């Protein structure tokens, strides 16, 4: 805008720019600080409101129906051995069920996705299988497989299976048509297209399915223990319900929440790690 | 001159028309043949499933695995018990889902509007998503008893999340140009919300409804497992305890029908709503 001769003018422009830049940056920074502060305050307030509601509820209801936060904390400490003894059983059921169900879901999904015809023919069955309450199979699987580890793993696997089946089929079939045409025109074979294009375009959906499956496997293991369990956190919850050991039930629920959160965050971490590695994202 | 030009042009038009007609007919016939093939294959897959079931049932004890015929007989034998239970389950799902869906839309619309509120709630939403809500069944049963209420509460708790999540996404994903147009025409924040954001969020919200109604069904059944007095879950628990597998299968069959009916009702509602507002379903 200016000629070379007027250096001082440029300098003032520079300085002006610097001035506004600094001012905007500090305003930006202070706004961010204010927002962070509000976020933290809001989160603390929410936790506080939750504990307060719980406390009020425990004051209204008799302690045998709703024990307060303090009673729960005490039960958590006193009964830590009982609860701790039941964690491994549930964790093993979740992990085995999750691994078996999701592996089978991916394998069958990949097989079905090999043929467009098979996909079209089987699509209504896949859709309907999503809407069927599979958890209701729990009593039947228990009659079939007994009261041990097997039925719990089977139920967790069964409900972890379907999200991966559907997401794998959808992910493998829905590839970018331009990329497909490019690979074909470069003379890529079926196998090359599968390995180099389809697998990668399916990854985000498969990992989203894995995250859902992790939550569902937890749900399946717990419900199976509700129906027929002598071991595990779900069984402990039902036993506590039967014997009115309510503080133990609340303490168990706290541990169960933590366990479910760890399983979920592990699946999410794996998803981010894998998608980040191949530079993929969902949508 | 005109006749000379018209002659060949007319025959050309006719041949093209005839060719086009023939081609169309061939394409339609091929599509019909393919569709018939698909339907036949689907029926065959279904027959294969029922056949395998019957064959397996013939090999095992009826207590372990009752065949389709035994299940049908149990369905007839226990029709009154199952009908009562099915009615209770249907009502529980409907009330629970209605509460959960309404709460999900209202809360999701609020969180989608305010960036700060969404940021504050984010960690809690993650925890809520990760926790199997059905695990709370024993706690809820203690407070709400063994009747209708605990099932409704659990169904509402489970169905709220998918609706909430989808509403947040839907409310935030608004066409920038339309937003600018609304602002330029001086739309009030209220108008902006009800006439633009909520409408354009509808495809997402109905997707959430579909996921939510499935979860409501599942959690009602689990609550009936835990507090078995009414509903198909209770019938199944009684059947399991009495080793009456045929009754368990019969109840499961009816439950599956109820689940499918709710799912397809949600799907039809979605299609009707989107057609009414002339909206496209959300991508992916």
Interface residues (C-beta under 8 A of the other chain):
Chain A: X35 X38 X39 X42 X43 X46 X61 X65 X66 X120 X121 X122 X124 X125 X128 X130 X131 X132 X133 X135 X136 X137 X138 X139 X140 X142 X143 X144 X174 X215 X218 X219 X222 X223 X226 X227 X228 X233 X234 X237 X238 X240 X241 X246 X249 X250 X253 X256 X257 X260 X261 X263 X264 X265 X283
Chain B: X38 X41 X42 X45 X63 X64 X65 X116 X117 X119 X120 X121 X123 X124 X126 X127 X129 X130 X131 X132 X134 X135 X136 X137 X138 X139 X141 X142 X143 X214 X217 X218 X221 X222 X225 X226 X232 X233 X236 X237 X239 X240 X243 X245 X248 X249 X252 X255 X256 X259 X260 X262 X263 X264 X283 X284
